[in-house]
């Protein structure tokens, strides 16, 4: 599971790096509208191809009604709170790095700096996904959160372009392991029937955190300057670690435990069920 989630996160980082390059090339060498058209085609085409998939769907369950929500499952409030804090980290970085690059003499540096962050996340994801972890999911989750606090501290201490670049790469190393360990823990805590809802809630919490982080970063940059705004990401990561530590008992799960029996496998074509 760690390998699968890490692989998906690495592909995300590839798109974050390649996307701006492709759009810039289209906008400068073809037409300013070509970049937007490319985004439109990729979004519509990718979403449509995903919606048309049927082979990966679990078999439908008829005549059964399920009660309850993922939000009330033990440990889920902690995961959602930590995801919100993780969104704060991302939201702050997106704006604070641009402001910091401008204060260092070139706003154009913000693109390469964010690319370095994505490269670090790719490297962290490849390393994390290539290993076989024997520790329980909640233990890995706590460890990754602690490492992220340490990995974000250099951002607040960076004084120039070289140190800021190195700090962005180090910070990126912690991004994918955090997301992967959190998703694995969520998958172990939730019964299969609530898994989609739980992942949706976790993603929504991260998006809300990113929006709040952008606002908080803007206020801090305006009031205190971009250098001090870069102290917010380690503070948000420390808050996430504190929440996870306080709720450690509720998220405790052994490496083999499941909230319910494993999710049903996909039926073979021709087995008499809709595929």
C-alpha positions as CSV (number, residue, x, y, z in Angstrom):
1,X,0.0,0.0,0.0
2,X,2.9,2.4,0.8
3,X,4.4,1.7,-2.6
4,X,1.1,2.3,-4.4
5,X,0.3,5.6,-2.6
6,X,3.9,6.8,-3.0
7,X,3.9,6.0,-6.8
8,X,0.7,8.1,-7.2
9,X,2.3,11.0,-5.2
10,X,5.4,10.9,-7.3
11,X,3.3,11.1,-10.5
12,X,1.6,14.1,-9.0
13,X,5.0,15.8,-8.5
14,X,5.9,15.0,-12.1
15,X,2.8,16.9,-13.3
16,X,3.6,19.8,-11.0
17,X,7.1,20.1,-12.6
18,X,6.2,19.3,-16.2
19,X,2.9,21.2,-16.3
20,X,4.3,24.8,-16.1
21,X,7.0,23.9,-18.6
22,X,4.6,22.6,-21.2
23,X,2.1,25.5,-20.7
24,X,4.9,28.1,-20.9
25,X,6.3,26.6,-24.1
26,X,2.8,26.5,-25.7
27,X,2.0,30.1,-24.6
28,X,5.3,31.5,-25.8
29,X,5.9,29.5,-29.0
30,X,2.3,28.8,-30.2
31,X,-0.3,31.1,-28.7
32,X,-1.1,32.6,-25.3
33,X,-4.4,30.7,-25.5
34,X,-2.7,27.4,-26.3
35,X,-1.7,26.8,-22.7
36,X,-5.2,27.3,-21.4
37,X,-6.6,25.1,-24.2
38,X,-4.1,22.3,-23.3
39,X,-5.2,22.5,-19.6
40,X,-8.8,22.3,-20.7
41,X,-8.2,19.3,-22.9
42,X,-6.2,17.4,-20.3
43,X,-8.7,18.1,-17.6
44,X,-11.8,17.1,-19.6
45,X,-10.0,14.1,-21.3
46,X,-8.5,12.8,-18.1
47,X,-11.7,13.2,-16.1
48,X,-13.8,11.5,-18.8
49,X,-11.4,8.6,-19.2
50,X,-11.6,8.0,-15.4
51,X,-15.4,8.2,-15.3
52,X,-15.6,5.6,-18.1
53,X,-13.6,3.1,-16.2
54,X,-15.6,0.1,-15.0
55,X,-13.0,-2.7,-14.5
56,X,-11.8,-1.2,-11.2
57,X,-15.2,-0.8,-9.6
58,X,-16.1,-3.1,-6.7
59,X,-19.2,-5.2,-7.3
60,X,-22.5,-3.4,-6.4
61,X,-24.1,-4.4,-3.2
62,X,-27.9,-4.6,-3.4
63,X,-30.4,-4.8,-0.6
64,X,-28.0,-3.5,2.0
65,X,-28.2,-0.2,3.8
66,X,-25.3,1.2,5.7
67,X,-25.5,3.8,8.4
68,X,-22.8,6.0,9.8
69,X,-20.2,8.3,8.3
70,X,-16.5,8.2,8.1
71,X,-16.3,11.4,10.2
72,X,-17.4,9.5,13.3
73,X,-14.9,6.6,13.0
74,X,-12.3,6.5,15.7
75,X,-9.2,8.4,14.6
76,X,-10.7,10.2,11.7
77,X,-11.0,13.6,13.4
78,X,-7.3,13.5,14.1
79,X,-6.5,12.6,10.5
80,X,-8.7,15.4,9.2
81,X,-7.1,18.0,11.6
82,X,-3.6,16.9,10.6
83,X,-4.6,17.1,6.9
84,X,-5.8,20.7,7.5
85,X,-2.5,21.6,9.0
86,X,-0.7,20.0,6.1
87,X,-2.8,22.2,3.8
88,X,-1.7,25.2,5.8
89,X,2.0,24.3,5.1
90,X,1.4,24.0,1.3
91,X,-0.8,27.2,1.2
92,X,1.8,29.3,3.1
93,X,4.7,28.0,1.0
94,X,3.0,28.8,-2.4
95,X,2.7,32.5,-1.6
96,X,5.6,33.0,0.8
97,X,8.2,31.6,-1.6
98,X,7.1,33.9,-4.3
99,X,7.3,36.9,-1.9
100,X,10.7,35.7,-0.6
101,X,12.1,35.3,-4.2
102,X,11.0,38.8,-5.0
103,X,12.7,40.2,-1.9
104,X,15.9,38.4,-2.9
105,X,15.9,40.2,-6.2
106,X,14.0,38.1,-8.7
107,X,10.4,37.0,-8.7
108,X,11.3,34.6,-11.5
109,X,13.1,32.5,-8.9
110,X,9.8,31.4,-7.4
111,X,9.1,28.9,-10.3
112,X,12.5,27.1,-9.9
113,X,12.2,27.1,-6.1
114,X,8.8,25.4,-6.3
115,X,10.1,22.9,-8.8
116,X,12.9,22.1,-6.3
117,X,10.3,21.5,-3.7
118,X,8.5,19.1,-6.1
119,X,11.8,17.3,-6.9
120,X,12.4,16.8,-3.2
121,X,8.9,15.4,-2.8
122,X,9.6,13.0,-5.7
123,X,12.8,11.8,-4.1
124,X,11.1,11.4,-0.8
125,X,8.3,9.4,-2.4
126,X,10.6,7.1,-4.3
127,X,12.6,6.4,-1.2
128,X,9.5,5.9,1.1
129,X,7.7,3.7,-1.4
130,X,10.7,1.5,-2.1
131,X,11.0,0.4,1.5
132,X,9.1,-2.3,3.3
133,X,7.9,-0.8,6.6
134,X,7.3,-3.1,9.6
135,X,6.1,-0.4,12.0
136,X,2.4,0.1,12.6
137,X,0.7,2.7,10.4
138,X,0.1,5.2,13.3
139,X,3.7,4.9,14.3
140,X,5.0,5.7,10.8
141,X,2.5,8.6,10.6
142,X,3.9,10.2,13.8
143,X,7.5,9.7,12.8
144,X,6.8,11.3,9.4
145,X,5.1,14.3,11.1
146,X,8.1,14.7,13.4
147,X,10.6,14.5,10.5
148,X,8.5,17.1,8.6
149,X,8.9,19.6,11.5
150,X,12.6,19.2,11.4
151,X,12.7,19.3,7.6
152,X,10.8,22.7,7.5
153,X,12.9,24.5,10.0
154,X,15.7,25.4,7.5
155,X,13.1,27.5,5.6
156,X,12.9,29.9,8.5
157,X,16.7,30.1,8.7
158,X,17.5,30.6,5.0
159,X,19.2,33.9,4.2
160,X,19.9,33.7,0.5
161,X,19.1,31.9,-2.7
162,X,21.4,29.0,-2.2
163,X,20.3,28.3,1.3
164,X,16.6,28.8,0.4
165,X,17.0,26.3,-2.6
166,X,18.5,23.7,-0.3
167,X,15.8,24.3,2.3
168,X,13.1,23.8,-0.3
169,X,14.6,20.5,-1.4
170,X,14.8,19.3,2.2
171,X,11.3,20.4,2.9
172,X,10.1,18.6,-0.2
173,X,11.6,15.3,1.0
174,X,9.0,15.2,3.8
175,X,5.9,15.9,1.7
176,X,5.1,12.6,0.0
177,X,5.9,10.4,3.1
178,X,3.5,12.5,5.1
179,X,0.7,12.1,2.6
180,X,1.4,8.4,2.0
181,X,1.5,7.4,5.7
182,X,-1.7,9.4,6.4
183,X,-3.5,7.6,3.6
184,X,-2.3,4.2,4.7
185,X,-3.5,4.9,8.2
186,X,-6.9,6.1,6.9
187,X,-7.2,3.0,4.8
188,X,-6.6,0.8,7.9
189,X,-8.9,2.7,10.2
190,X,-11.9,2.9,7.9
191,X,-14.2,0.0,6.7
192,X,-14.2,-0.4,2.9
193,X,-17.7,1.1,2.6
194,X,-16.5,4.4,4.1
195,X,-13.1,4.6,2.4
196,X,-14.2,6.9,-0.5
197,X,-15.9,9.3,1.9
198,X,-13.0,9.3,4.2
199,X,-10.5,10.1,1.5
200,X,-12.8,12.8,0.2
201,X,-13.0,14.4,3.7
202,X,-9.2,14.2,4.1
203,X,-8.7,15.9,0.7
204,X,-11.3,18.6,1.5
205,X,-9.6,19.3,4.8
206,X,-6.2,19.7,3.0
207,X,-7.8,22.0,0.4
208,X,-9.4,24.2,3.2
209,X,-6.0,24.3,4.9
210,X,-4.3,25.4,1.7
211,X,-6.8,28.2,1.3
212,X,-6.3,29.3,4.9
213,X,-2.6,29.1,4.5
214,X,-2.6,31.4,1.5
215,X,-4.6,34.0,3.4
216,X,-2.4,33.6,6.5
217,X,0.7,33.9,4.4
218,X,-0.5,37.0,2.7
219,X,-1.3,38.7,6.0
220,X,2.1,37.7,7.5
221,X,4.0,38.8,4.4
222,X,2.3,42.2,4.4
223,X,2.8,42.7,8.2
224,X,6.1,41.1,8.9
225,X,7.8,40.4,5.6
226,X,8.4,37.2,3.6
227,X,11.4,36.0,5.6
228,X,9.2,35.7,8.7
229,X,6.3,34.2,6.8
230,X,8.6,31.2,6.1
231,X,8.5,30.5,9.8
232,X,4.8,29.5,9.5
233,X,5.3,26.2,7.7
234,X,7.3,24.6,10.6
235,X,4.8,26.1,13.1
236,X,1.9,24.5,11.2
237,X,3.8,21.2,11.0
238,X,4.5,21.3,14.8
239,X,0.7,21.9,15.4
240,X,0.0,18.8,13.2
241,X,2.5,16.8,15.3
242,X,0.9,18.0,18.5
243,X,-2.6,17.0,17.4
244,X,-1.4,13.6,16.2
245,X,0.4,13.0,19.5
246,X,-2.6,13.9,21.6
247,X,-4.8,11.6,19.5
248,X,-2.3,8.8,19.2
249,X,-4.4,6.3,21.1
250,X,-7.4,6.8,18.8
251,X,-5.3,6.2,15.7
252,X,-3.5,3.2,17.1
253,X,-3.7,0.3,14.7
254,X,-1.4,-2.7,14.3
255,X,0.3,-3.4,11.0
256,X,-2.2,-6.2,10.2
257,X,-5.5,-4.7,11.6
258,X,-8.4,-3.7,9.4
259,X,-11.5,-1.9,10.4
260,X,-13.5,-4.5,8.6
261,X,-12.8,-7.4,6.2
262,X,-10.8,-6.4,3.1
263,X,-12.7,-4.6,0.4
264,X,-14.3,-7.0,-2.1
265,X,-12.2,-7.6,-5.2
266,X,-13.4,-6.7,-8.6
267,X,-15.4,-9.4,-10.3
268,X,-14.1,-11.1,-13.4
269,X,-15.7,-10.2,-16.7
270,X,-18.6,-12.6,-17.4
271,X,-19.1,-13.5,-13.8
272,X,-22.7,-12.5,-14.0
273,X,-22.3,-9.0,-12.4
274,X,-21.9,-5.6,-13.8
275,X,-18.2,-4.8,-14.4
